[in-house]
């Protein structure tokens, strides 16, 4: 853990702040943002203030954070041309003035049901599978998939990006045979980001593996799930030209899972969870299937599970990097005002510069 240097308190009353509320405290500057159900509202955090970049921010580095409905985007990856990104923090870390010892921030990428398939140990730099059961649907057929490990061995040496999986088709009259997939090659990509190197994709209908580059995957309908380092994509929406959809059957459990608990799980201990997922579970109308969309550090993390109307996650803060890659801020979402199914309404947050 590294101690952060606290920036001097900002004194600007930002657009959207109510006149009878002190916007500046040691916890940062208060800003209130009216969030549309469609379209984006953009924030520059150094001020902080609401801005209106040209071309809906597509080519602009004049914004750091954008909100649209229940999506929160950073100026990075698929969302913008900047060098931004974000990382979830606990409120305890924020109040203690400590930043996690982590080598990376999360940038905005295509993602979906598999976005939170692992818990990350920042001390050991190891990704531990949550062993959630992921449901996959394509043209009326259903499969269940469980990630067992992100690591394999080659000639006795450990290798990152060799997935161990179990997969089974799920039929109305019972599950099909469970297939164990060993050392699925997703070693391409990562920090070197060689876009010409292929990685493994699964054609579940034909029970076969394909090695595809990102460009090839974007043009192919022959796969259902692709693996590239820690990124797991499904072939639908932003993930590819197909109509595959997926869901995490244990998504609601994610926020309550501690790293210590996840690290205790094994392929053997979680086999019963996989076996228990039946056709009725996968076809339950409450299971929200979709293809890949823009996934950010906030996706699946910034809303309190089960809250109605939606409310911000409790005990959470967010480390956000500016679009120019030079500054970092911590944001705490205090409350929503007027939340509906389509939008949080007015989002009340505090922003503090920390680097």
C-alpha positions in Angstrom: 0.0 0.0 0.0 1.3 3.5 -0.8 0.3 6.7 1.0 -1.2 9.2 -1.4 -0.4 12.9 -1.4 -3.6 14.8 -0.8 -4.1 17.7 -3.1 -5.2 21.1 -1.8 -8.9 21.5 -1.4 -10.6 22.9 -4.5 -12.8 26.0 -3.9 -15.0 26.0 -7.0 -18.7 25.6 -6.7 -19.4 23.3 -9.6 -22.5 23.3 -11.9 -25.3 21.3 -10.4 -24.3 21.8 -6.8 -27.1 23.0 -4.5 -26.6 26.5 -3.0 -27.3 25.4 0.5 -24.7 22.7 0.7 -21.0 23.3 1.3 -19.4 21.8 -1.8 -15.9 21.6 -0.4 -14.7 19.5 2.5 -11.7 17.4 3.3 -13.5 14.6 1.6 -13.5 16.5 -1.7 -15.7 18.7 -3.8 -19.4 17.9 -4.1 -20.9 17.8 -7.6 -24.5 16.9 -8.6 -25.0 15.5 -12.1 -28.4 14.9 -13.8 -27.9 11.7 -15.8 -29.9 11.1 -18.9 -31.4 7.7 -19.7 -29.8 7.9 -23.2 -26.9 10.0 -24.3 -24.0 11.0 -22.1 -23.2 13.7 -19.6 -19.4 14.4 -19.3 -17.3 15.4 -16.4 -13.8 17.0 -16.1 -12.6 16.0 -12.7 -9.8 18.5 -12.1 -12.3 21.3 -11.7 -14.7 19.3 -11.3 -17.3 20.4 -13.7 -19.7 19.3 -16.4 -18.4 19.8 -19.9 -19.7 19.4 -23.5 -17.0 17.9 -25.7 -17.5 17.9 -29.5 -18.6 14.8 -31.3 -20.1 13.3 -28.1 -16.6 12.9 -26.7 -15.5 10.4 -29.3 -12.3 12.2 -30.2 -11.9 14.4 -27.2 -9.6 14.2 -24.2 -11.4 17.1 -22.5 -13.4 14.8 -20.3 -12.5 12.1 -17.7 -15.8 10.5 -16.7 -19.2 10.1 -18.5 -22.5 8.8 -17.2 -25.4 7.4 -19.3 -28.3 5.7 -17.7 -26.6 3.2 -15.4 -23.4 3.1 -17.4 -20.3 4.9 -16.0 -17.5 5.3 -18.5 -13.9 6.5 -18.4 -12.0 8.2 -21.2 -10.2 5.1 -22.3 -10.4 2.0 -24.5 -13.8 1.8 -26.3 -15.2 4.9 -24.6 -12.7 7.5 -25.6 -9.2 8.3 -27.0 -7.7 9.2 -23.6 -5.4 7.4 -21.2 -8.0 7.2 -18.4 -9.2 4.2 -16.4 -10.5 3.4 -13.0 -10.3 0.9 -10.1 -12.8 0.2 -7.3 -11.7 0.9 -3.8 -13.2 0.2 -0.4 -14.4 3.2 1.5 -12.0 2.1 4.3 -9.0 2.4 1.9 -10.2 5.8 0.8 -10.6 7.1 4.4 -7.3 5.7 5.4 -5.6 7.6 2.6 -4.2 4.5 1.0 -4.1 3.3 -2.6 -3.9 -0.5 -3.4 -0.6 -1.8 -4.6 -1.8 -2.7 -8.1 0.0 -2.6 -11.4 -3.0 -1.5 -13.5 -6.2 0.4 -13.8 -9.2 -1.0 -15.6 -9.9 0.5 -19.0 -13.1 0.4 -20.9 -13.3 -2.7 -23.0 -16.0 -5.0 -24.5 -17.2 -7.2 -21.8 -20.4 -8.7 -20.3 -21.3 -11.7 -18.3 -17.6 -12.7 -17.7 -16.4 -9.2 -16.6 -16.0 -10.2 -13.0 -15.1 -13.9 -13.4 -12.0 -13.6 -11.1 -11.0 -11.9 -7.9 -7.6 -10.2 -8.0 -4.9 -10.5 -5.3 -2.9 -7.4 -5.7 -0.2 -8.6 -3.3 0.5 -11.8 -5.2 -0.6 -10.5 -8.6 -2.8 -13.6 -9.1 -6.3 -13.9 -10.5 -8.4 -16.4 -8.6 -11.6 -17.8 -10.3 -14.8 -17.1 -8.4 -16.1 -20.4 -9.9 -19.4 -18.8 -10.9 -21.5 -20.8 -13.3 -21.9 -18.8 -16.6 -25.0 -19.5 -18.7 -24.6 -19.2 -22.5 -27.5 -19.1 -25.0 -27.4 -19.2 -28.8 -30.4 -19.7 -31.0 -32.4 -21.6 -28.3 -29.5 -23.8 -27.1 -28.0 -23.5 -23.7 -24.7 -24.3 -22.1 -23.1 -23.8 -18.7 -19.4 -23.0 -18.3 -17.3 -22.7 -15.2 -13.7 -21.3 -15.2 -11.5 -23.4 -13.0 -8.2 -21.7 -13.4 -6.3 -19.0 -15.4 -3.0 -21.0 -15.0 -1.5 -24.1 -16.6 1.9 -25.7 -17.0 4.3 -26.2 -19.9 7.2 -28.6 -19.3 6.6 -28.2 -15.6 6.7 -24.4 -15.5 3.6 -22.4 -14.6 2.1 -20.3 -17.5 -0.4 -17.5 -17.2 -3.3 -17.5 -19.7 -3.8 -21.3 -20.0 -7.4 -21.7 -18.9 -8.9 -24.8 -17.3 -12.7 -25.1 -17.8 -15.7 -27.3 -17.5 -18.5 -27.0 -20.0 -21.8 -28.9 -20.6 -24.8 -28.3 -22.8 -28.0 -28.0 -20.8 -31.1 -29.6 -22.3 -34.8 -29.7 -21.1 -34.5 -33.3 -20.1 -31.2 -32.8 -18.2 -27.5 -31.7 -18.7 -25.3 -33.2 -21.4 -21.9 -34.7 -20.7 -19.5 -32.4 -18.9 -16.4 -31.6 -21.0 -13.2 -30.7 -19.2 -11.0 -28.3 -21.3 -7.4 -28.3 -20.3 -4.8 -25.5 -21.1 -7.0 -23.4 -23.4 -4.5 -21.0 -24.9 -5.3 -17.4 -24.1 -1.7 -16.3 -23.6 -1.9 -13.8 -26.5 -2.5 -10.1 -25.7 -1.8 -8.6 -22.3 0.6 -5.8 -21.8 2.3 -6.3 -25.2 -1.1 -6.2 -26.9 0.0 -8.0 -30.1 -3.2 -7.8 -32.1 -1.8 -10.1 -34.8 -1.5 -13.1 -32.3 -4.4 -15.5 -32.1 -6.0 -16.8 -28.9 -8.5 -19.5 -28.2 -12.3 -19.3 -29.0 -14.9 -22.1 -28.4 -17.5 -23.3 -30.8 -19.8 -24.9 -28.2 -22.2 -26.4 -30.8 -19.4 -28.3 -32.5 -17.3 -28.9 -29.4 -14.2 -27.4 -31.0 -11.5 -24.8 -30.4 -10.5 -22.1 -32.9 -7.4 -19.9 -32.7 -8.5 -16.4 -33.9 -6.9 -13.0 -33.9 -9.2 -10.1 -32.5 -9.8 -9.0 -36.1 -10.8 -12.5 -37.2 -13.1 -12.9 -34.2 -14.8 -9.6 -35.1 -15.7 -11.0 -38.5 -16.7 -14.6 -37.5 -19.9 -16.2 -36.4 -18.3 -19.6 -35.9 -17.5 -19.1 -32.2 -19.5 -18.5 -29.0 -16.9 -17.6 -26.3 -13.3 -16.2 -26.8 -10.5 -16.0 -24.3 -7.6 -13.5 -24.4 -5.6 -13.1 -21.2 -8.2 -12.2 -18.5 -10.7 -11.0 -21.1 -13.6 -13.4 -21.9 -15.9 -12.3 -24.7 -19.2 -13.7 -26.1 -20.1 -13.4 -29.8 -22.9 -10.8 -29.6 -23.3 -7.0 -29.5 -19.9 -5.5 -29.2 -18.3 -8.9 -28.7 -18.8 -10.1 -32.3 -21.2 -10.4 -35.2 -23.1 -13.3 -33.7 -26.2 -13.5 -31.5 -24.7 -15.3 -28.5 -25.8 -14.1 -25.1 -24.5 -15.0 -21.7 -25.2 -14.4 -18.0 -23.4 -14.9 -14.7 -25.8 -17.0 -12.6 -24.1 -15.9 -9.3 -23.6 -12.3 -10.3 -25.5 -11.1 -7.2 -23.0 -12.8 -4.9 -20.0 -11.0 -6.3 -19.9 -7.9 -4.0 -20.2 -10.0 -0.9 -17.4 -12.4 -1.8 -14.2 -11.7 0.0 -10.8 -12.5 -1.6 -10.1 -14.9 1.2 -13.3 -16.8 0.6 -12.6 -17.0 -3.2 -9.1 -18.3 -2.6 -10.5 -21.2 -0.6 -12.5 -22.5 -3.6 -11.2 -25.3 -5.8 -12.4 -27.2 -8.8 -13.5 -30.1 -6.6 -15.3 -27.9 -4.0 -17.3 -26.0 -6.7 -18.2 -29.0 -8.9 -21.5 -29.3 -7.0 -22.4 -25.8 -8.0 -21.8 -26.5 -11.6 -23.7 -29.8 -11.5 -26.7 -28.1 -9.8 -27.3 -25.6 -12.7 -30.3 -27.1 -14.6 -32.4 -26.1 -17.6 -35.0 -24.3 -15.4 -32.2 -22.2 -13.9 -30.8 -21.2 -17.3 -34.2 -20.4 -18.8 -35.5 -18.5 -15.7 -36.9 -15.1 -17.0 -35.0 -13.4 -14.2 -31.6 -14.4 -15.8 -30.5 -11.4 -17.8 -28.8 -12.5 -20.9 -27.0 -10.2 -23.3 -24.0 -9.9 -25.5 -20.9 -7.9 -24.7 -21.2 -4.2 -24.1 -18.8 -1.5 -22.9 -17.5 -2.9 -19.5 -15.7 -0.5 -17.1 -14.4 -0.6 -13.6 -17.9 0.4 -12.5 -19.8 -2.3 -14.4 -21.6 -4.6 -12.0 -19.9 -2.9 -9.0 -21.3 0.6 -8.5 -25.0 -0.4 -7.8 -26.1 -2.0 -4.5 -27.3 -5.5 -5.3 -31.0 -5.9 -5.0 -31.7 -2.2 -4.3 -35.1 -0.9 -5.5 -35.1 1.7 -6.7 -31.4 1.4 -7.7 -28.9 2.9 -5.2 -25.1 3.3 -5.2 -23.1 0.6 -3.7 -22.3 1.0 0.0 -18.8 1.3 1.3 -17.3 1.9 -2.2 -15.0 4.5 -3.7 -13.4 4.8 -7.1 -9.9 5.7 -8.2 -10.1 7.4 -11.6 -7.3 8.5 -13.9 -7.6 11.6 -16.0 -7.8 11.4 -19.8 -4.3 12.8 -20.1 -2.9 10.1 -17.8 -1.3 12.6 -15.5 -3.7 13.0 -12.5 -5.8 10.7 -10.3 -8.9 11.3 -8.4 -11.0 9.4 -5.9 -14.8 9.7 -6.3 -17.4 8.6 -3.7 -21.0 8.3 -4.9 -23.2 9.5 -2.1 -26.7 9.0 -3.3 -29.2 9.0 -6.2 -32.1 11.4 -6.3 -35.1 10.4 -8.5 -33.8 7.1 -9.6 -35.9 5.1 -12.2 -35.3 1.8 -14.0 -33.7 3.8 -16.8 -31.5 6.3 -15.0 -30.2 7.1 -11.5 -31.6 10.6 -11.9 -29.4 13.1 -10.1 -26.1 11.5 -9.0 -24.6 13.2 -6.0 -20.8 12.5 -5.7 -17.6 13.8 -4.1 -14.4 14.2 -6.1 -10.9 14.6 -4.6 -7.6 14.8 -6.4 -5.0 12.4 -4.9 -2.1 12.6 -7.4 
